Amino acid sequence: PPSASYRFCKFVQRNRGWIASASVISVVTISALFGVLLANVHLQNQTREANEARLAAVASEQEAERAREDAVSAQKQSELYSTTIMDLFATARPSLERGRNFTVAEMFQDFYAGLKERLKDEPLVKARLLNWLAGAYGQLKRHDGLARAIREDAFAQLRSRDVDSHTMAEILLGLC
């Protein structure tokens, strides 16, 4: 009896056209599948890169918005500093004292008394102004404890707030 390989070779010889067509169709089909697979991988890479670019753009936009908000906040704080400091010097009215000497210490004390009620919405600005006032009052070399009380008030303004470590350290150093 003829072997399986002999029968296969005879089958191929008799059906050469059909076998060639089937081989070409198989090669084309496998090539098409391989091409689709490569296109799919390429599409996934492009999609991933597009998503990463979109996320980076969103993050950049959010960062820019935070920077704008920080700038507006800094401008507002700067305006609060300047108007509050101007109010400090507005408390010194020699014409109202009628010849009595009005000292810098009294001006600082009046300013501190007024500042206690102001800037409740801006604890960081208030704390920094109080710290500045305590430093200025401490330079007068008065030993009435007011400079320390002012610094403690400044620290109390920051105690429950999320503030930068530089500001907190500055006020804590003043308390030492």
C-alpha positions as CSV (number, residue, x, y, z in Angstrom):
1,P,0.0,0.0,0.0
2,P,1.2,3.5,-0.7
3,S,2.5,5.6,2.2
4,A,0.9,8.8,3.4
5,S,3.6,11.0,2.0
6,Y,3.3,9.4,-1.4
7,R,-0.5,10.0,-1.4
8,F,0.1,13.6,-0.3
9,C,2.6,14.2,-3.1
10,K,0.1,12.7,-5.6
11,F,-2.7,14.9,-4.3
12,V,-0.5,18.0,-4.7
13,Q,0.4,17.0,-8.3
14,R,-3.2,16.5,-9.3
15,N,-4.5,19.7,-7.6
16,R,-1.6,22.1,-8.2
17,G,-3.8,25.1,-9.1
18,W,-6.0,24.8,-6.1
19,I,-3.1,24.3,-3.7
20,A,-1.3,27.3,-5.2
21,S,-4.4,29.4,-4.8
22,A,-4.9,28.2,-1.2
23,S,-1.2,28.9,-0.4
24,V,-1.5,32.5,-1.8
25,I,-4.7,33.1,0.0
26,S,-3.2,31.8,3.3
27,V,0.0,33.9,2.9
28,V,-2.2,37.0,2.1
29,T,-4.5,36.3,5.1
30,I,-1.6,35.8,7.5
31,S,0.1,39.0,6.1
32,A,-3.1,40.9,6.5
33,L,-3.5,39.7,10.1
34,F,0.1,40.7,10.8
35,G,-0.6,44.1,9.3
36,V,-3.7,44.6,11.3
37,L,-1.9,43.6,14.4
38,L,0.9,46.1,13.7
39,A,-1.6,48.9,13.0
40,N,-3.4,48.1,16.2
41,V,-0.2,48.4,18.2
42,H,0.6,51.6,16.5
43,L,-2.9,53.0,17.1
44,Q,-2.6,52.1,20.8
45,N,0.8,53.9,21.1
46,Q,-0.7,57.0,19.4
47,T,-3.7,56.9,21.7
48,R,-1.5,56.5,24.8
49,E,0.7,59.4,23.6
50,A,-2.4,61.6,22.9
51,N,-3.8,60.8,26.4
52,E,-0.4,61.6,28.0
53,A,-0.3,64.9,26.1
54,R,-3.8,65.7,27.1
55,L,-3.1,65.0,30.7
56,A,0.0,67.1,30.6
57,A,-1.9,70.0,29.0
58,V,-4.6,69.7,31.7
59,A,-1.9,69.7,34.4
60,S,-0.2,72.6,32.9
61,E,-3.5,74.5,32.7
62,Q,-4.2,73.7,36.3
63,E,-0.7,74.9,37.3
64,A,-1.2,78.1,35.4
65,E,-4.5,78.7,37.1
66,R,-2.8,78.1,40.5
67,A,-0.1,80.5,39.6
68,R,-2.8,83.1,38.6
69,E,-4.6,82.6,41.9
70,D,-1.3,82.9,43.8
71,A,-0.5,86.1,42.0
72,V,-3.9,87.5,42.8
73,S,-3.5,86.4,46.4
74,A,-0.1,88.0,46.6
75,Q,-1.4,91.2,45.2
76,K,-4.2,91.2,47.7
77,Q,-1.8,90.6,50.5
78,S,0.5,93.3,49.3
79,E,-2.4,95.8,49.2
80,L,-3.5,94.7,52.7
81,Y,0.1,95.2,54.0
82,S,0.4,98.6,52.5
83,T,-3.0,99.9,53.6
84,T,-2.5,98.5,57.1
85,I,1.0,100.1,57.4
86,M,-0.5,103.3,56.1
87,D,-3.1,103.1,58.9
88,L,-0.3,102.7,61.4
89,F,1.1,106.0,60.4
90,A,-2.4,107.5,60.3
91,T,-2.7,106.8,64.0
92,A,0.0,109.4,64.7
93,R,-1.8,112.6,64.7
94,P,0.2,115.2,66.5
95,S,-2.6,117.8,66.1
96,L,-4.9,115.7,68.2
97,E,-2.3,115.4,71.0
98,R,-2.3,119.1,71.6
99,G,1.4,119.5,72.4
100,R,1.8,116.3,74.3
101,N,4.6,114.1,73.0
102,F,3.3,111.1,71.1
103,T,5.9,108.4,71.1
104,V,6.5,105.7,68.6
105,A,5.8,103.1,71.3
106,E,2.3,104.6,71.7
107,M,1.8,104.6,68.0
108,F,2.7,100.9,67.9
109,Q,0.4,100.1,70.9
110,D,-2.5,101.9,69.2
111,F,-1.8,100.1,66.0
112,Y,-1.7,96.7,67.8
113,A,-4.9,97.4,69.5
114,G,-6.6,98.3,66.2
115,L,-5.0,95.3,64.4
116,K,-6.5,92.8,66.8
117,E,-9.9,93.4,65.2
118,R,-8.7,93.8,61.6
119,L,-7.8,91.2,59.0
120,K,-9.8,88.3,60.5
121,D,-10.2,86.9,57.0
122,E,-6.4,87.0,56.3
123,P,-4.7,85.3,59.2
124,L,-1.3,84.9,57.4
125,V,-1.2,88.6,56.6
126,K,-2.2,89.5,60.1
127,A,0.4,87.1,61.6
128,R,3.2,88.6,59.4
129,L,2.2,92.1,60.3
130,L,2.1,91.2,64.0
131,N,5.5,89.6,63.7
132,W,6.8,92.8,62.0
133,L,5.2,94.9,64.7
134,A,6.7,92.8,67.4
135,G,10.2,93.2,65.9
136,A,9.8,96.9,65.5
137,Y,8.4,97.3,69.0
138,G,11.3,95.1,70.3
139,Q,13.8,97.5,68.7
140,L,12.5,100.2,71.1
141,K,14.1,98.2,73.9
142,R,11.0,98.5,76.1
143,H,10.7,95.7,78.6
144,D,6.9,95.7,79.2
145,G,6.4,92.3,77.5
146,L,4.3,93.7,74.7
147,A,6.7,92.5,71.9
148,R,6.4,88.9,73.2
149,A,2.6,89.2,73.5
150,I,2.4,90.4,69.9
151,R,4.6,87.5,68.7
152,E,2.4,85.1,70.7
153,D,-0.7,86.6,69.0
154,A,1.0,86.1,65.6
155,F,1.8,82.5,66.5
156,A,-1.8,82.0,67.6
157,Q,-3.0,83.2,64.2
158,L,-0.9,80.5,62.5
159,R,-1.3,77.6,64.8
160,S,-4.4,76.1,63.2
161,R,-3.5,77.2,59.7
162,D,-1.6,75.6,56.9
163,V,1.3,78.0,56.5
164,D,4.7,77.7,54.9
165,S,7.5,76.6,57.3
166,H,9.5,79.8,56.6
167,T,6.8,82.0,58.0
168,M,6.3,79.8,61.0
169,A,10.0,79.6,61.7
170,E,10.3,83.3,61.5
171,I,7.7,83.9,64.1
172,L,8.9,81.0,66.4
173,L,12.4,82.5,66.3
174,G,11.0,85.8,67.4
175,L,9.5,84.1,70.4
176,C,12.8,82.7,71.5
